[in-house]
Amino acid sequence: MTRFNLRMPEDLYARAKTAADADDRSLNSWLVSLVRQAVDSGETPDRPGGDPASPAPLRGSGHSSRS
């Protein structure tokens, strides 16, 4: 199993944790199920219909800490 860190805003973390608790799952298990569902369906919220040719819209300020 691969591990990675996921950074998210505190308010989103709290809402995700609440949703996972309501589904009687750990936050990790809940997130894995959502990623699996997105991958299996070929759809993502940014790409209706799962069209890989259309780029996802940019979000946030457009500034990145990466150079």
C-alpha positions in Angstrom: 0.0 0.0 0.0 1.3 3.5 -0.9 1.2 6.3 1.5 1.0 10.0 0.7 0.2 13.2 2.5 -2.9 15.2 1.6 -3.2 18.8 2.6 -6.7 20.3 2.8 -8.3 23.4 4.4 -9.3 22.8 8.0 -13.0 23.4 7.2 -13.0 20.8 4.4 -11.2 18.4 6.7 -13.9 18.8 9.4 -16.7 18.3 6.8 -15.0 15.2 5.3 -14.4 13.8 8.8 -18.1 14.3 9.7 -19.2 12.6 6.4 -16.9 9.7 7.1 -18.2 9.3 10.7 -21.7 9.4 9.4 -20.8 6.6 7.0 -19.2 4.7 9.9 -15.8 4.7 8.2 -12.4 6.1 9.0 -11.6 9.2 7.0 -8.9 7.3 5.1 -11.4 4.5 4.2 -14.0 7.1 3.1 -11.5 9.0 0.9 -10.2 5.7 -0.7 -13.8 4.8 -1.5 -14.4 8.2 -3.2 -11.2 8.0 -5.2 -12.0 4.4 -6.2 -15.5 5.5 -7.3 -14.1 8.4 -9.4 -11.4 6.2 -11.0 -13.9 3.4 -11.8 -16.5 5.7 -13.2 -14.0 7.7 -15.3 -15.7 10.9 -14.1 -14.5 13.6 -11.9 -16.3 16.8 -10.7 -14.0 18.8 -13.0 -14.4 16.7 -16.1 -18.1 15.8 -16.6 -18.3 12.6 -18.7 -14.8 11.7 -17.9 -13.4 13.6 -20.9 -9.6 13.4 -20.4 -9.0 15.8 -23.3 -10.6 18.8 -21.6 -8.4 20.3 -18.9 -9.7 20.8 -15.4 -10.3 24.4 -14.5 -7.7 26.1 -12.4 -8.7 26.7 -8.8 -7.4 29.1 -6.1 -5.3 32.1 -6.6 -3.2 30.6 -9.4 -0.1 30.9 -7.4 1.9 27.9 -6.4 4.7 27.4 -4.0 6.4 25.3 -6.6 9.0 26.9 -8.9 
